[in-house]
Amino acid sequence: MSTQKNKNFLVGIVGLIFLAMVAFTFMGTEDESVGNQIEIEVAKEVDVEKIKEFEINIVNRKMTLDPPLISVEVGDQVLLNIKSDENLRFHIHEYDHETMLMADEVKVLSFPAMLPGRFDIEIHSGEEEEKAILIGFLEVMPKA
């Protein structure tokens, strides 16, 4: 293998180890709260420098980011630490990633940003399951 391929391979392995450590940190045992579960979709090779982490707080059914925009590039590994003040279903359109949020518990959602574009981020509450509430956007820019 060439030196560059060795370096890329090692960076990928380090990234996978990092994500595995994050997963084990948040998973816990079966007796612990459901809110400590983690949902991860990992790219085949993860460059540690390409992990883009965001703290997402949802208060009164609004994302507290100002502006409510998560911006990354194609190829980035998105890592969202999501916390809500109520039980909600969090959903990113087109990527079709969704997760159940439990009040005041952090949920980690991770996935590779592979589709360029601007995608709606919505929440659904238990009593209004059919009604989606737009709370922000995921913007995935083409590589520069």
GUVO-423267 format. One record per atom (N, C-alpha, C): atom name; x, y, z. Coordinates in Angstrom, 2 decimals. Example, Ala and Ser with C-alpha at 12.3 -4.5 7.8 and 13.67 -1.06 7.14 Angstrom:
BEGIN
+----+---------+---------+---------+
| at |       X |       Y |       Z |
+----+---------+---------+---------+
|  N |   13.19 |   -5.69 |    7.80 |
| CA |   12.30 |   -4.50 |    7.80 |
|  C |   13.20 |   -3.30 |    7.80 |
|  N |   12.85 |   -2.25 |    7.08 |
| CA |   13.67 |   -1.06 |    7.14 |
|  C |   12.90 |    0.03 |    7.87 |
+----+---------+---------+---------+
//
This chain:
BEGIN
+----+---------+---------+---------+
| at |       X |       Y |       Z |
+----+---------+---------+---------+
|  N |    0.83 |   -1.18 |    0.00 |
| CA |    0.00 |    0.00 |    0.00 |
|  C |    0.87 |    1.24 |    0.00 |
|  N |    0.42 |    2.29 |   -0.67 |
| CA |    1.18 |    3.53 |   -0.67 |
|  C |    1.03 |    4.22 |    0.68 |
|  N |    1.92 |    5.17 |    0.94 |
| CA |    1.89 |    5.91 |    2.20 |
|  C |    0.56 |    6.63 |    2.38 |
|  N |    0.03 |    7.25 |    1.31 |
| CA |   -1.25 |    7.96 |    1.40 |
|  C |   -2.39 |    7.00 |    1.71 |
|  N |   -2.39 |    5.83 |    1.09 |
| CA |   -3.45 |    4.85 |    1.36 |
|  C |   -3.36 |    4.35 |    2.79 |
|  N |   -2.12 |    4.14 |    3.29 |
| CA |   -1.94 |    3.74 |    4.68 |
|  C |   -2.49 |    4.80 |    5.62 |
|  N |   -2.19 |    6.06 |    5.31 |
| CA |   -2.66 |    7.17 |    6.15 |
|  C |   -4.19 |    7.22 |    6.14 |
|  N |   -4.80 |    7.13 |    4.95 |
| CA |   -6.27 |    7.16 |    4.86 |
|  C |   -6.89 |    5.98 |    5.60 |
|  N |   -6.28 |    4.81 |    5.48 |
| CA |   -6.78 |    3.63 |    6.17 |
|  C |   -6.72 |    3.84 |    7.68 |
|  N |   -5.60 |    4.35 |    8.18 |
| CA |   -5.46 |    4.59 |    9.62 |
|  C |   -6.45 |    5.63 |   10.12 |
|  N |   -6.65 |    6.69 |    9.34 |
| CA |   -7.62 |    7.72 |    9.74 |
|  C |   -9.02 |    7.12 |    9.79 |
|  N |   -9.33 |    6.25 |    8.84 |
| CA |  -10.63 |    5.58 |    8.85 |
|  C |  -10.81 |    4.70 |   10.08 |
|  N |   -9.77 |    3.95 |   10.42 |
| CA |   -9.83 |    3.09 |   11.60 |
|  C |   -9.99 |    3.92 |   12.87 |
|  N |   -9.23 |    5.02 |   12.98 |
| CA |   -9.34 |    5.91 |   14.15 |
|  C |  -10.76 |    6.45 |   14.25 |
|  N |  -11.34 |    6.83 |   13.12 |
| CA |  -12.72 |    7.34 |   13.11 |
|  C |  -13.71 |    6.29 |   13.59 |
|  N |  -13.55 |    5.06 |   13.12 |
| CA |  -14.46 |    3.99 |   13.55 |
|  C |  -14.30 |    3.70 |   15.04 |
|  N |  -13.07 |    3.73 |   15.53 |
| CA |  -12.84 |    3.52 |   16.96 |
|  C |  -13.51 |    4.63 |   17.76 |
|  N |  -13.36 |    5.88 |   17.28 |
| CA |  -13.99 |    7.01 |   17.96 |
|  C |  -15.51 |    6.84 |   18.02 |
|  N |  -16.12 |    6.48 |   16.90 |
| CA |  -17.57 |    6.30 |   16.89 |
|  C |  -18.00 |    5.13 |   17.76 |
|  N |  -17.21 |    4.06 |   17.80 |
| CA |  -17.53 |    2.94 |   18.68 |
|  C |  -17.47 |    3.37 |   20.14 |
|  N |  -16.47 |    4.19 |   20.49 |
| CA |  -16.37 |    4.67 |   21.87 |
|  C |  -17.58 |    5.54 |   22.22 |
|  N |  -18.01 |    6.39 |   21.29 |
| CA |  -19.20 |    7.21 |   21.52 |
|  C |  -20.41 |    6.32 |   21.73 |
|  N |  -20.54 |    5.29 |   20.89 |
| CA |  -21.68 |    4.37 |   21.00 |
|  C |  -21.70 |    3.69 |   22.36 |
|  N |  -20.57 |    3.15 |   22.80 |
| CA |  -20.52 |    2.46 |   24.08 |
|  C |  -20.75 |    3.41 |   25.24 |
|  N |  -20.35 |    4.66 |   25.10 |
| CA |  -20.57 |    5.65 |   26.16 |
|  C |  -22.05 |    5.89 |   26.38 |
|  N |  -22.82 |    5.94 |   25.30 |
| CA |  -24.23 |    6.30 |   25.41 |
|  C |  -25.18 |    5.12 |   25.50 |
|  N |  -24.75 |    3.91 |   25.18 |
| CA |  -25.68 |    2.79 |   25.13 |
|  C |  -26.08 |    2.27 |   26.50 |
|  N |  -25.17 |    2.02 |   27.39 |
| CA |  -25.52 |    1.56 |   28.73 |
|  C |  -26.11 |    0.16 |   28.72 |
|  N |  -26.78 |   -0.22 |   29.82 |
| CA |  -27.40 |   -1.53 |   29.94 |
|  C |  -28.89 |   -1.44 |   29.65 |
|  N |  -29.55 |   -2.58 |   29.60 |
| CA |  -30.99 |   -2.60 |   29.33 |
|  C |  -31.79 |   -1.93 |   30.43 |
|  N |  -31.27 |   -1.89 |   31.64 |
| CA |  -31.99 |   -1.30 |   32.76 |
|  C |  -31.99 |    0.21 |   32.73 |
|  N |  -31.12 |    0.81 |   31.93 |
| CA |  -31.04 |    2.26 |   31.88 |
|  C |  -32.11 |    2.82 |   30.95 |
|  N |  -32.27 |    4.13 |   30.99 |
| CA |  -33.29 |    4.83 |   30.22 |
|  C |  -33.10 |    4.65 |   28.72 |
|  N |  -34.20 |    4.62 |   27.99 |
| CA |  -34.17 |    4.50 |   26.54 |
|  C |  -33.45 |    5.69 |   25.93 |
|  N |  -33.48 |    6.86 |   26.57 |
| CA |  -32.87 |    8.07 |   26.04 |
|  C |  -31.37 |    7.98 |   25.89 |
|  N |  -30.73 |    7.00 |   26.48 |
| CA |  -29.29 |    6.87 |   26.38 |
|  C |  -28.87 |    6.04 |   25.18 |
|  N |  -29.80 |    5.62 |   24.35 |
| CA |  -29.46 |    4.83 |   23.18 |
|  C |  -28.84 |    5.74 |   22.13 |
|  N |  -28.10 |    5.15 |   21.22 |
| CA |  -27.43 |    5.90 |   20.17 |
|  C |  -27.77 |    5.28 |   18.83 |
|  N |  -27.95 |    6.12 |   17.83 |
| CA |  -28.22 |    5.65 |   16.48 |
|  C |  -27.12 |    6.18 |   15.59 |
|  N |  -26.36 |    5.26 |   14.97 |
| CA |  -25.21 |    5.67 |   14.17 |
|  C |  -25.24 |    4.94 |   12.84 |
|  N |  -25.04 |    5.70 |   11.79 |
| CA |  -24.79 |    5.14 |   10.47 |
|  C |  -23.41 |    5.65 |   10.09 |
|  N |  -22.48 |    4.74 |    9.83 |
| CA |  -21.08 |    5.12 |    9.64 |
|  C |  -20.70 |    5.01 |    8.17 |
|  N |  -20.00 |    6.03 |    7.68 |
| CA |  -19.44 |    5.97 |    6.34 |
|  C |  -18.36 |    4.89 |    6.32 |
|  N |  -18.05 |    4.35 |    5.15 |
| CA |  -17.06 |    3.28 |    5.06 |
|  C |  -15.69 |    3.73 |    5.56 |
|  N |  -15.27 |    4.94 |    5.21 |
| CA |  -14.02 |    5.48 |    5.72 |
|  C |  -14.34 |    6.83 |    6.33 |
|  N |  -14.03 |    7.01 |    7.61 |
| CA |  -14.33 |    8.25 |    8.30 |
|  C |  -13.04 |    8.99 |    8.57 |
|  N |  -12.93 |   10.20 |    8.05 |
| CA |  -11.81 |   11.08 |    8.34 |
|  C |  -12.20 |   11.84 |    9.60 |
|  N |  -11.42 |   11.67 |   10.67 |
| CA |  -11.75 |   12.29 |   11.95 |
|  C |  -11.97 |   13.79 |   11.79 |
|  N |  -11.22 |   14.41 |   10.89 |
| CA |  -11.37 |   15.85 |   10.67 |
|  C |  -12.70 |   16.18 |    9.98 |
|  N |  -13.36 |   15.19 |    9.42 |
| CA |  -14.63 |   15.41 |    8.72 |
|  C |  -15.85 |   15.19 |    9.62 |
|  N |  -15.64 |   14.86 |   10.90 |
| CA |  -16.77 |   14.71 |   11.82 |
|  C |  -17.23 |   16.10 |   12.23 |
|  N |  -18.49 |   16.40 |   11.95 |
| CA |  -19.08 |   17.70 |   12.29 |
|  C |  -20.12 |   17.46 |   13.38 |
|  N |  -19.83 |   17.96 |   14.58 |
| CA |  -20.68 |   17.72 |   15.74 |
|  C |  -21.49 |   18.96 |   16.07 |
|  N |  -22.77 |   18.74 |   16.39 |
| CA |  -23.68 |   19.84 |   16.72 |
|  C |  -24.47 |   19.50 |   17.97 |
|  N |  -24.65 |   20.50 |   18.83 |
| CA |  -25.52 |   20.39 |   20.00 |
|  C |  -26.87 |   20.99 |   19.59 |
|  N |  -27.90 |   20.17 |   19.57 |
| CA |  -29.23 |   20.60 |   19.17 |
|  C |  -30.14 |   20.60 |   20.39 |
|  N |  -30.68 |   21.76 |   20.73 |
| CA |  -31.65 |   21.86 |   21.81 |
|  C |  -32.98 |   22.28 |   21.23 |
|  N |  -34.02 |   21.57 |   21.62 |
| CA |  -35.37 |   21.89 |   21.17 |
|  C |  -36.16 |   22.32 |   22.40 |
|  N |  -36.58 |   23.58 |   22.39 |
| CA |  -37.33 |   24.15 |   23.51 |
|  C |  -38.60 |   24.77 |   22.95 |
|  N |  -39.73 |   24.45 |   23.55 |
| CA |  -41.03 |   24.94 |   23.08 |
|  C |  -41.22 |   24.68 |   21.59 |
|  N |  -40.76 |   23.48 |   21.17 |
| CA |  -40.91 |   23.01 |   19.79 |
|  C |  -40.17 |   23.88 |   18.77 |
|  N |  -39.05 |   24.48 |   19.22 |
| CA |  -38.20 |   25.27 |   18.34 |
|  C |  -36.75 |   24.88 |   18.58 |
|  N |  -35.96 |   24.80 |   17.50 |
| CA |  -34.54 |   24.53 |   17.62 |
|  C |  -33.86 |   25.84 |   18.03 |
|  N |  -33.01 |   25.77 |   19.06 |
| CA |  -32.42 |   26.99 |   19.61 |
|  C |  -31.23 |   27.51 |   18.80 |
|  N |  -30.78 |   26.80 |   17.76 |
| CA |  -29.72 |   27.34 |   16.91 |
|  C |  -30.22 |   28.59 |   16.22 |
|  N |  -29.36 |   29.60 |   16.10 |
| CA |  -29.75 |   30.85 |   15.43 |
|  C |  -28.72 |   31.19 |   14.38 |
|  N |  -29.02 |   31.01 |   13.10 |
| CA |  -30.27 |   30.52 |   12.53 |
|  C |  -30.40 |   29.00 |   12.72 |
|  N |  -31.62 |   28.48 |   12.59 |
| CA |  -31.85 |   27.03 |   12.79 |
|  C |  -31.36 |   26.21 |   11.60 |
|  N |  -30.05 |   26.19 |   11.42 |
| CA |  -29.44 |   25.59 |   10.24 |
|  C |  -28.21 |   24.78 |   10.65 |
|  N |  -28.14 |   23.55 |   10.18 |
| CA |  -26.97 |   22.70 |   10.35 |
|  C |  -26.31 |   22.64 |    8.98 |
|  N |  -25.09 |   23.16 |    8.87 |
| CA |  -24.42 |   23.25 |    7.58 |
|  C |  -23.16 |   22.39 |    7.58 |
|  N |  -23.08 |   21.48 |    6.60 |
| CA |  -21.94 |   20.57 |    6.45 |
|  C |  -21.62 |   20.44 |    4.97 |
|  N |  -20.56 |   19.68 |    4.66 |
| CA |  -20.19 |   19.39 |    3.28 |
|  C |  -20.43 |   17.92 |    2.98 |
|  N |  -20.63 |   17.61 |    1.70 |
| CA |  -20.73 |   16.22 |    1.27 |
|  C |  -19.48 |   15.49 |    1.74 |
|  N |  -19.67 |   14.33 |    2.34 |
| CA |  -18.56 |   13.53 |    2.84 |
|  C |  -18.32 |   13.69 |    4.33 |
|  N |  -18.91 |   14.74 |    4.93 |
| CA |  -18.78 |   14.91 |    6.38 |
|  C |  -19.58 |   13.85 |    7.11 |
|  N |  -19.12 |   13.45 |    8.28 |
| CA |  -19.87 |   12.58 |    9.18 |
|  C |  -20.59 |   13.52 |   10.15 |
|  N |  -21.91 |   13.56 |   10.11 |
| CA |  -22.71 |   14.44 |   10.95 |
|  C |  -22.96 |   13.73 |   12.28 |
|  N |  -22.71 |   14.44 |   13.37 |
| CA |  -22.93 |   13.90 |   14.71 |
|  C |  -23.80 |   14.90 |   15.47 |
|  N |  -25.06 |   14.53 |   15.71 |
| CA |  -26.01 |   15.41 |   16.38 |
|  C |  -26.26 |   14.92 |   17.80 |
|  N |  -26.08 |   15.80 |   18.77 |
| CA |  -26.45 |   15.54 |   20.16 |
|  C |  -27.73 |   16.32 |   20.40 |
|  N |  -28.86 |   15.62 |   20.45 |
| CA |  -30.17 |   16.26 |   20.44 |
|  C |  -30.82 |   16.14 |   21.81 |
|  N |  -31.35 |   17.26 |   22.31 |
| CA |  -32.06 |   17.26 |   23.58 |
|  C |  -33.33 |   18.11 |   23.41 |
|  N |  -34.41 |   17.62 |   23.98 |
| CA |  -35.70 |   18.30 |   23.87 |
|  C |  -36.32 |   18.45 |   25.25 |
|  N |  -37.18 |   19.45 |   25.38 |
| CA |  -37.88 |   19.64 |   26.65 |
|  C |  -39.16 |   18.81 |   26.73 |
|  N |  -39.45 |   18.02 |   25.68 |
| CA |  -40.62 |   17.14 |   25.70 |
|  C |  -40.37 |   15.93 |   24.79 |
|  N |  -41.20 |   14.91 |   24.92 |
| CA |  -41.08 |   13.72 |   24.08 |
|  C |  -41.52 |   14.08 |   22.66 |
|  N |  -40.64 |   13.84 |   21.69 |
| CA |  -40.92 |   14.18 |   20.29 |
|  C |  -40.24 |   13.17 |   19.38 |
|  N |  -40.70 |   13.14 |   18.14 |
| CA |  -40.00 |   12.39 |   17.10 |
|  C |  -39.28 |   13.40 |   16.22 |
|  N |  -37.96 |   13.24 |   16.07 |
| CA |  -37.08 |   14.14 |   15.31 |
|  C |  -36.84 |   13.50 |   13.96 |
|  N |  -36.98 |   14.26 |   12.86 |
| CA |  -36.93 |   13.68 |   11.52 |
|  C |  -36.19 |   14.62 |   10.56 |
|  N |  -35.25 |   14.05 |    9.77 |
| CA |  -34.57 |   14.81 |    8.71 |
|  C |  -35.03 |   14.24 |    7.38 |
|  N |  -35.69 |   15.08 |    6.57 |
| CA |  -36.22 |   14.64 |    5.28 |
|  C |  -35.12 |   14.28 |    4.30 |
|  N |  -35.48 |   13.46 |    3.32 |
| CA |  -34.63 |   12.93 |    2.26 |
|  C |  -33.57 |   11.98 |    2.81 |
|  N |  -32.95 |   12.31 |    3.93 |
| CA |  -32.01 |   11.37 |    4.55 |
|  C |  -32.80 |   10.30 |    5.28 |
|  N |  -34.05 |   10.59 |    5.58 |
| CA |  -34.95 |    9.67 |    6.27 |
|  C |  -34.36 |    9.15 |    7.57 |
|  N |  -33.70 |   10.04 |    8.28 |
| CA |  -33.21 |    9.72 |    9.61 |
|  C |  -34.19 |   10.28 |   10.62 |
|  N |  -34.61 |    9.44 |   11.52 |
| CA |  -35.50 |    9.90 |   12.58 |
|  C |  -35.18 |    9.17 |   13.86 |
|  N |  -35.53 |    9.81 |   14.97 |
| CA |  -35.27 |    9.21 |   16.26 |
|  C |  -36.31 |    9.75 |   17.25 |
|  N |  -36.62 |    8.94 |   18.23 |
| CA |  -37.52 |    9.37 |   19.29 |
|  C |  -36.72 |   10.08 |   20.37 |
|  N |  -37.17 |   11.26 |   20.76 |
| CA |  -36.53 |   12.03 |   21.81 |
|  C |  -37.36 |   11.91 |   23.08 |
|  N |  -36.68 |   11.67 |   24.18 |
| CA |  -37.34 |   11.66 |   25.49 |
|  C |  -36.97 |   12.97 |   26.20 |
|  N |  -37.93 |   13.55 |   26.88 |
| CA |  -37.72 |   14.84 |   27.53 |
|  C |  -36.46 |   14.85 |   28.39 |
|  N |  -35.65 |   15.88 |   28.18 |
| CA |  -34.44 |   16.16 |   28.97 |
|  C |  -33.38 |   15.07 |   28.91 |
|  N |  -33.40 |   14.24 |   27.88 |
| CA |  -32.36 |   13.23 |   27.68 |
|  C |  -31.70 |   13.47 |   26.33 |
|  N |  -30.38 |   13.33 |   26.29 |
| CA |  -29.64 |   13.54 |   25.05 |
|  C |  -29.70 |   12.28 |   24.20 |
|  N |  -30.04 |   12.46 |   22.94 |
| CA |  -30.04 |   11.37 |   21.96 |
|  C |  -28.99 |   11.71 |   20.92 |
|  N |  -28.15 |   10.75 |   20.55 |
| CA |  -27.10 |   10.96 |   19.57 |
|  C |  -27.52 |   10.32 |   18.26 |
|  N |  -27.45 |   11.10 |   17.19 |
| CA |  -27.78 |   10.62 |   15.85 |
|  C |  -26.59 |   10.96 |   14.95 |
|  N |  -26.06 |    9.96 |   14.25 |
| CA |  -24.89 |   10.18 |   13.41 |
|  C |  -25.10 |    9.51 |   12.06 |
|  N |  -24.65 |   10.20 |   11.00 |
| CA |  -24.79 |    9.66 |    9.65 |
|  C |  -23.85 |   10.40 |    8.71 |
|  N |  -23.47 |    9.77 |    7.59 |
| CA |  -22.64 |   10.45 |    6.61 |
|  C |  -23.51 |   11.35 |    5.72 |
|  N |  -23.04 |   12.57 |    5.48 |
| CA |  -23.75 |   13.51 |    4.60 |
|  C |  -23.33 |   13.21 |    3.16 |
|  N |  -24.17 |   12.51 |    2.44 |
| CA |  -23.80 |   12.09 |    1.09 |
|  C |  -24.62 |   12.78 |    0.00 |
|  N |  -25.79 |   13.31 |    0.34 |
| CA |  -26.65 |   13.98 |   -0.64 |
|  C |  -26.53 |   15.50 |   -0.48 |
|  N |  -26.13 |   16.23 |   -1.54 |
| CA |  -26.10 |   17.69 |   -1.43 |
|  C |  -27.51 |   18.26 |   -1.50 |
|  N |  -27.72 |   19.37 |   -0.84 |
| CA |  -29.01 |   20.04 |   -0.89 |
|  C |  -29.39 |   20.60 |    0.46 |
|  N |  -30.62 |   21.10 |    0.54 |
| CA |  -31.16 |   21.65 |    1.78 |
|  C |  -32.39 |   20.83 |    2.15 |
|  N |  -32.38 |   20.28 |    3.38 |
| CA |  -33.41 |   19.33 |    3.79 |
|  C |  -34.10 |   19.81 |    5.06 |
|  N |  -35.42 |   19.62 |    5.10 |
| CA |  -36.21 |   20.02 |    6.26 |
|  C |  -35.90 |   19.14 |    7.46 |
|  N |  -35.85 |   19.78 |    8.63 |
| CA |  -35.79 |   19.08 |    9.91 |
|  C |  -37.12 |   19.32 |   10.59 |
|  N |  -37.82 |   18.25 |   10.92 |
| CA |  -39.15 |   18.37 |   11.52 |
|  C |  -39.23 |   17.58 |   12.82 |
|  N |  -40.22 |   17.96 |   13.62 |
| CA |  -40.56 |   17.19 |   14.81 |
|  C |  -42.04 |   16.84 |   14.74 |
|  N |  -42.39 |   15.78 |   15.44 |
| CA |  -43.79 |   15.35 |   15.56 |
|  C |  -44.01 |   15.07 |   17.05 |
|  N |  -45.11 |   15.55 |   17.58 |
| CA |  -45.42 |   15.24 |   18.97 |
|  C |  -46.36 |   14.05 |   19.02 |
|  N |  -46.48 |   13.43 |   20.18 |
| CA |  -47.32 |   12.25 |   20.33 |
|  C |  -48.77 |   12.52 |   20.01 |
|  N |  -49.30 |   13.63 |   20.50 |
| CA |  -50.73 |   13.91 |   20.28 |
|  C |  -51.01 |   14.44 |   18.88 |
|  N |  -49.98 |   14.90 |   18.18 |
| CA |  -50.16 |   15.45 |   16.83 |
|  C |  -49.26 |   14.69 |   15.86 |
|  N |  -49.31 |   13.37 |   15.90 |
| CA |  -48.39 |   12.53 |   15.14 |
|  C |  -48.40 |   12.86 |   13.65 |
|  N |  -49.54 |   13.17 |   13.09 |
| CA |  -49.61 |   13.44 |   11.66 |
|  C |  -49.11 |   14.84 |   11.31 |
|  N |  -49.18 |   15.77 |   12.24 |
| CA |  -48.78 |   17.15 |   11.97 |
|  C |  -47.28 |   17.33 |   12.20 |
|  N |  -46.55 |   17.66 |   11.14 |
| CA |  -45.12 |   17.91 |   11.24 |
|  C |  -44.89 |   19.39 |   11.52 |
|  N |  -43.91 |   19.66 |   12.39 |
| CA |  -43.54 |   21.04 |   12.71 |
|  C |  -42.12 |   21.26 |   12.20 |
|  N |  -41.95 |   22.17 |   11.24 |
| CA |  -40.65 |   22.49 |   10.69 |
|  C |  -39.87 |   23.30 |   11.73 |
|  N |  -38.67 |   22.80 |   12.10 |
| CA |  -37.88 |   23.51 |   13.11 |
|  C |  -36.52 |   23.96 |   12.59 |
|  N |  -36.13 |   23.53 |   11.41 |
| CA |  -34.83 |   23.94 |   10.89 |
|  C |  -34.48 |   23.21 |    9.61 |
|  N |  -33.19 |   23.34 |    9.23 |
| CA |  -32.74 |   22.76 |    7.97 |
|  C |  -31.36 |   22.13 |    8.13 |
|  N |  -31.13 |   21.07 |    7.36 |
| CA |  -29.81 |   20.49 |    7.18 |
|  C |  -29.37 |   20.93 |    5.79 |
|  N |  -28.25 |   21.64 |    5.73 |
| CA |  -27.71 |   22.10 |    4.45 |
|  C |  -26.41 |   21.35 |    4.18 |
|  N |  -26.39 |   20.60 |    3.07 |
| CA |  -25.21 |   19.82 |    2.70 |
|  C |  -24.65 |   20.43 |    1.41 |
|  N |  -23.50 |   21.06 |    1.55 |
| CA |  -22.86 |   21.76 |    0.43 |
|  C |  -21.95 |   20.80 |   -0.33 |
|  N |  -21.84 |   20.97 |   -1.65 |
| CA |  -20.89 |   20.16 |   -2.41 |
|  C |  -19.47 |   20.45 |   -1.92 |
|  N |  -18.57 |   19.48 |   -2.11 |
| CA |  -17.17 |   19.67 |   -1.72 |
|  C |  -16.58 |   20.84 |   -2.48 |
|  N |  -15.80 |   21.64 |   -1.78 |
| CA |  -15.19 |   22.82 |   -2.41 |
|  C |  -14.06 |   22.43 |   -3.33 |
+----+---------+---------+---------+
//
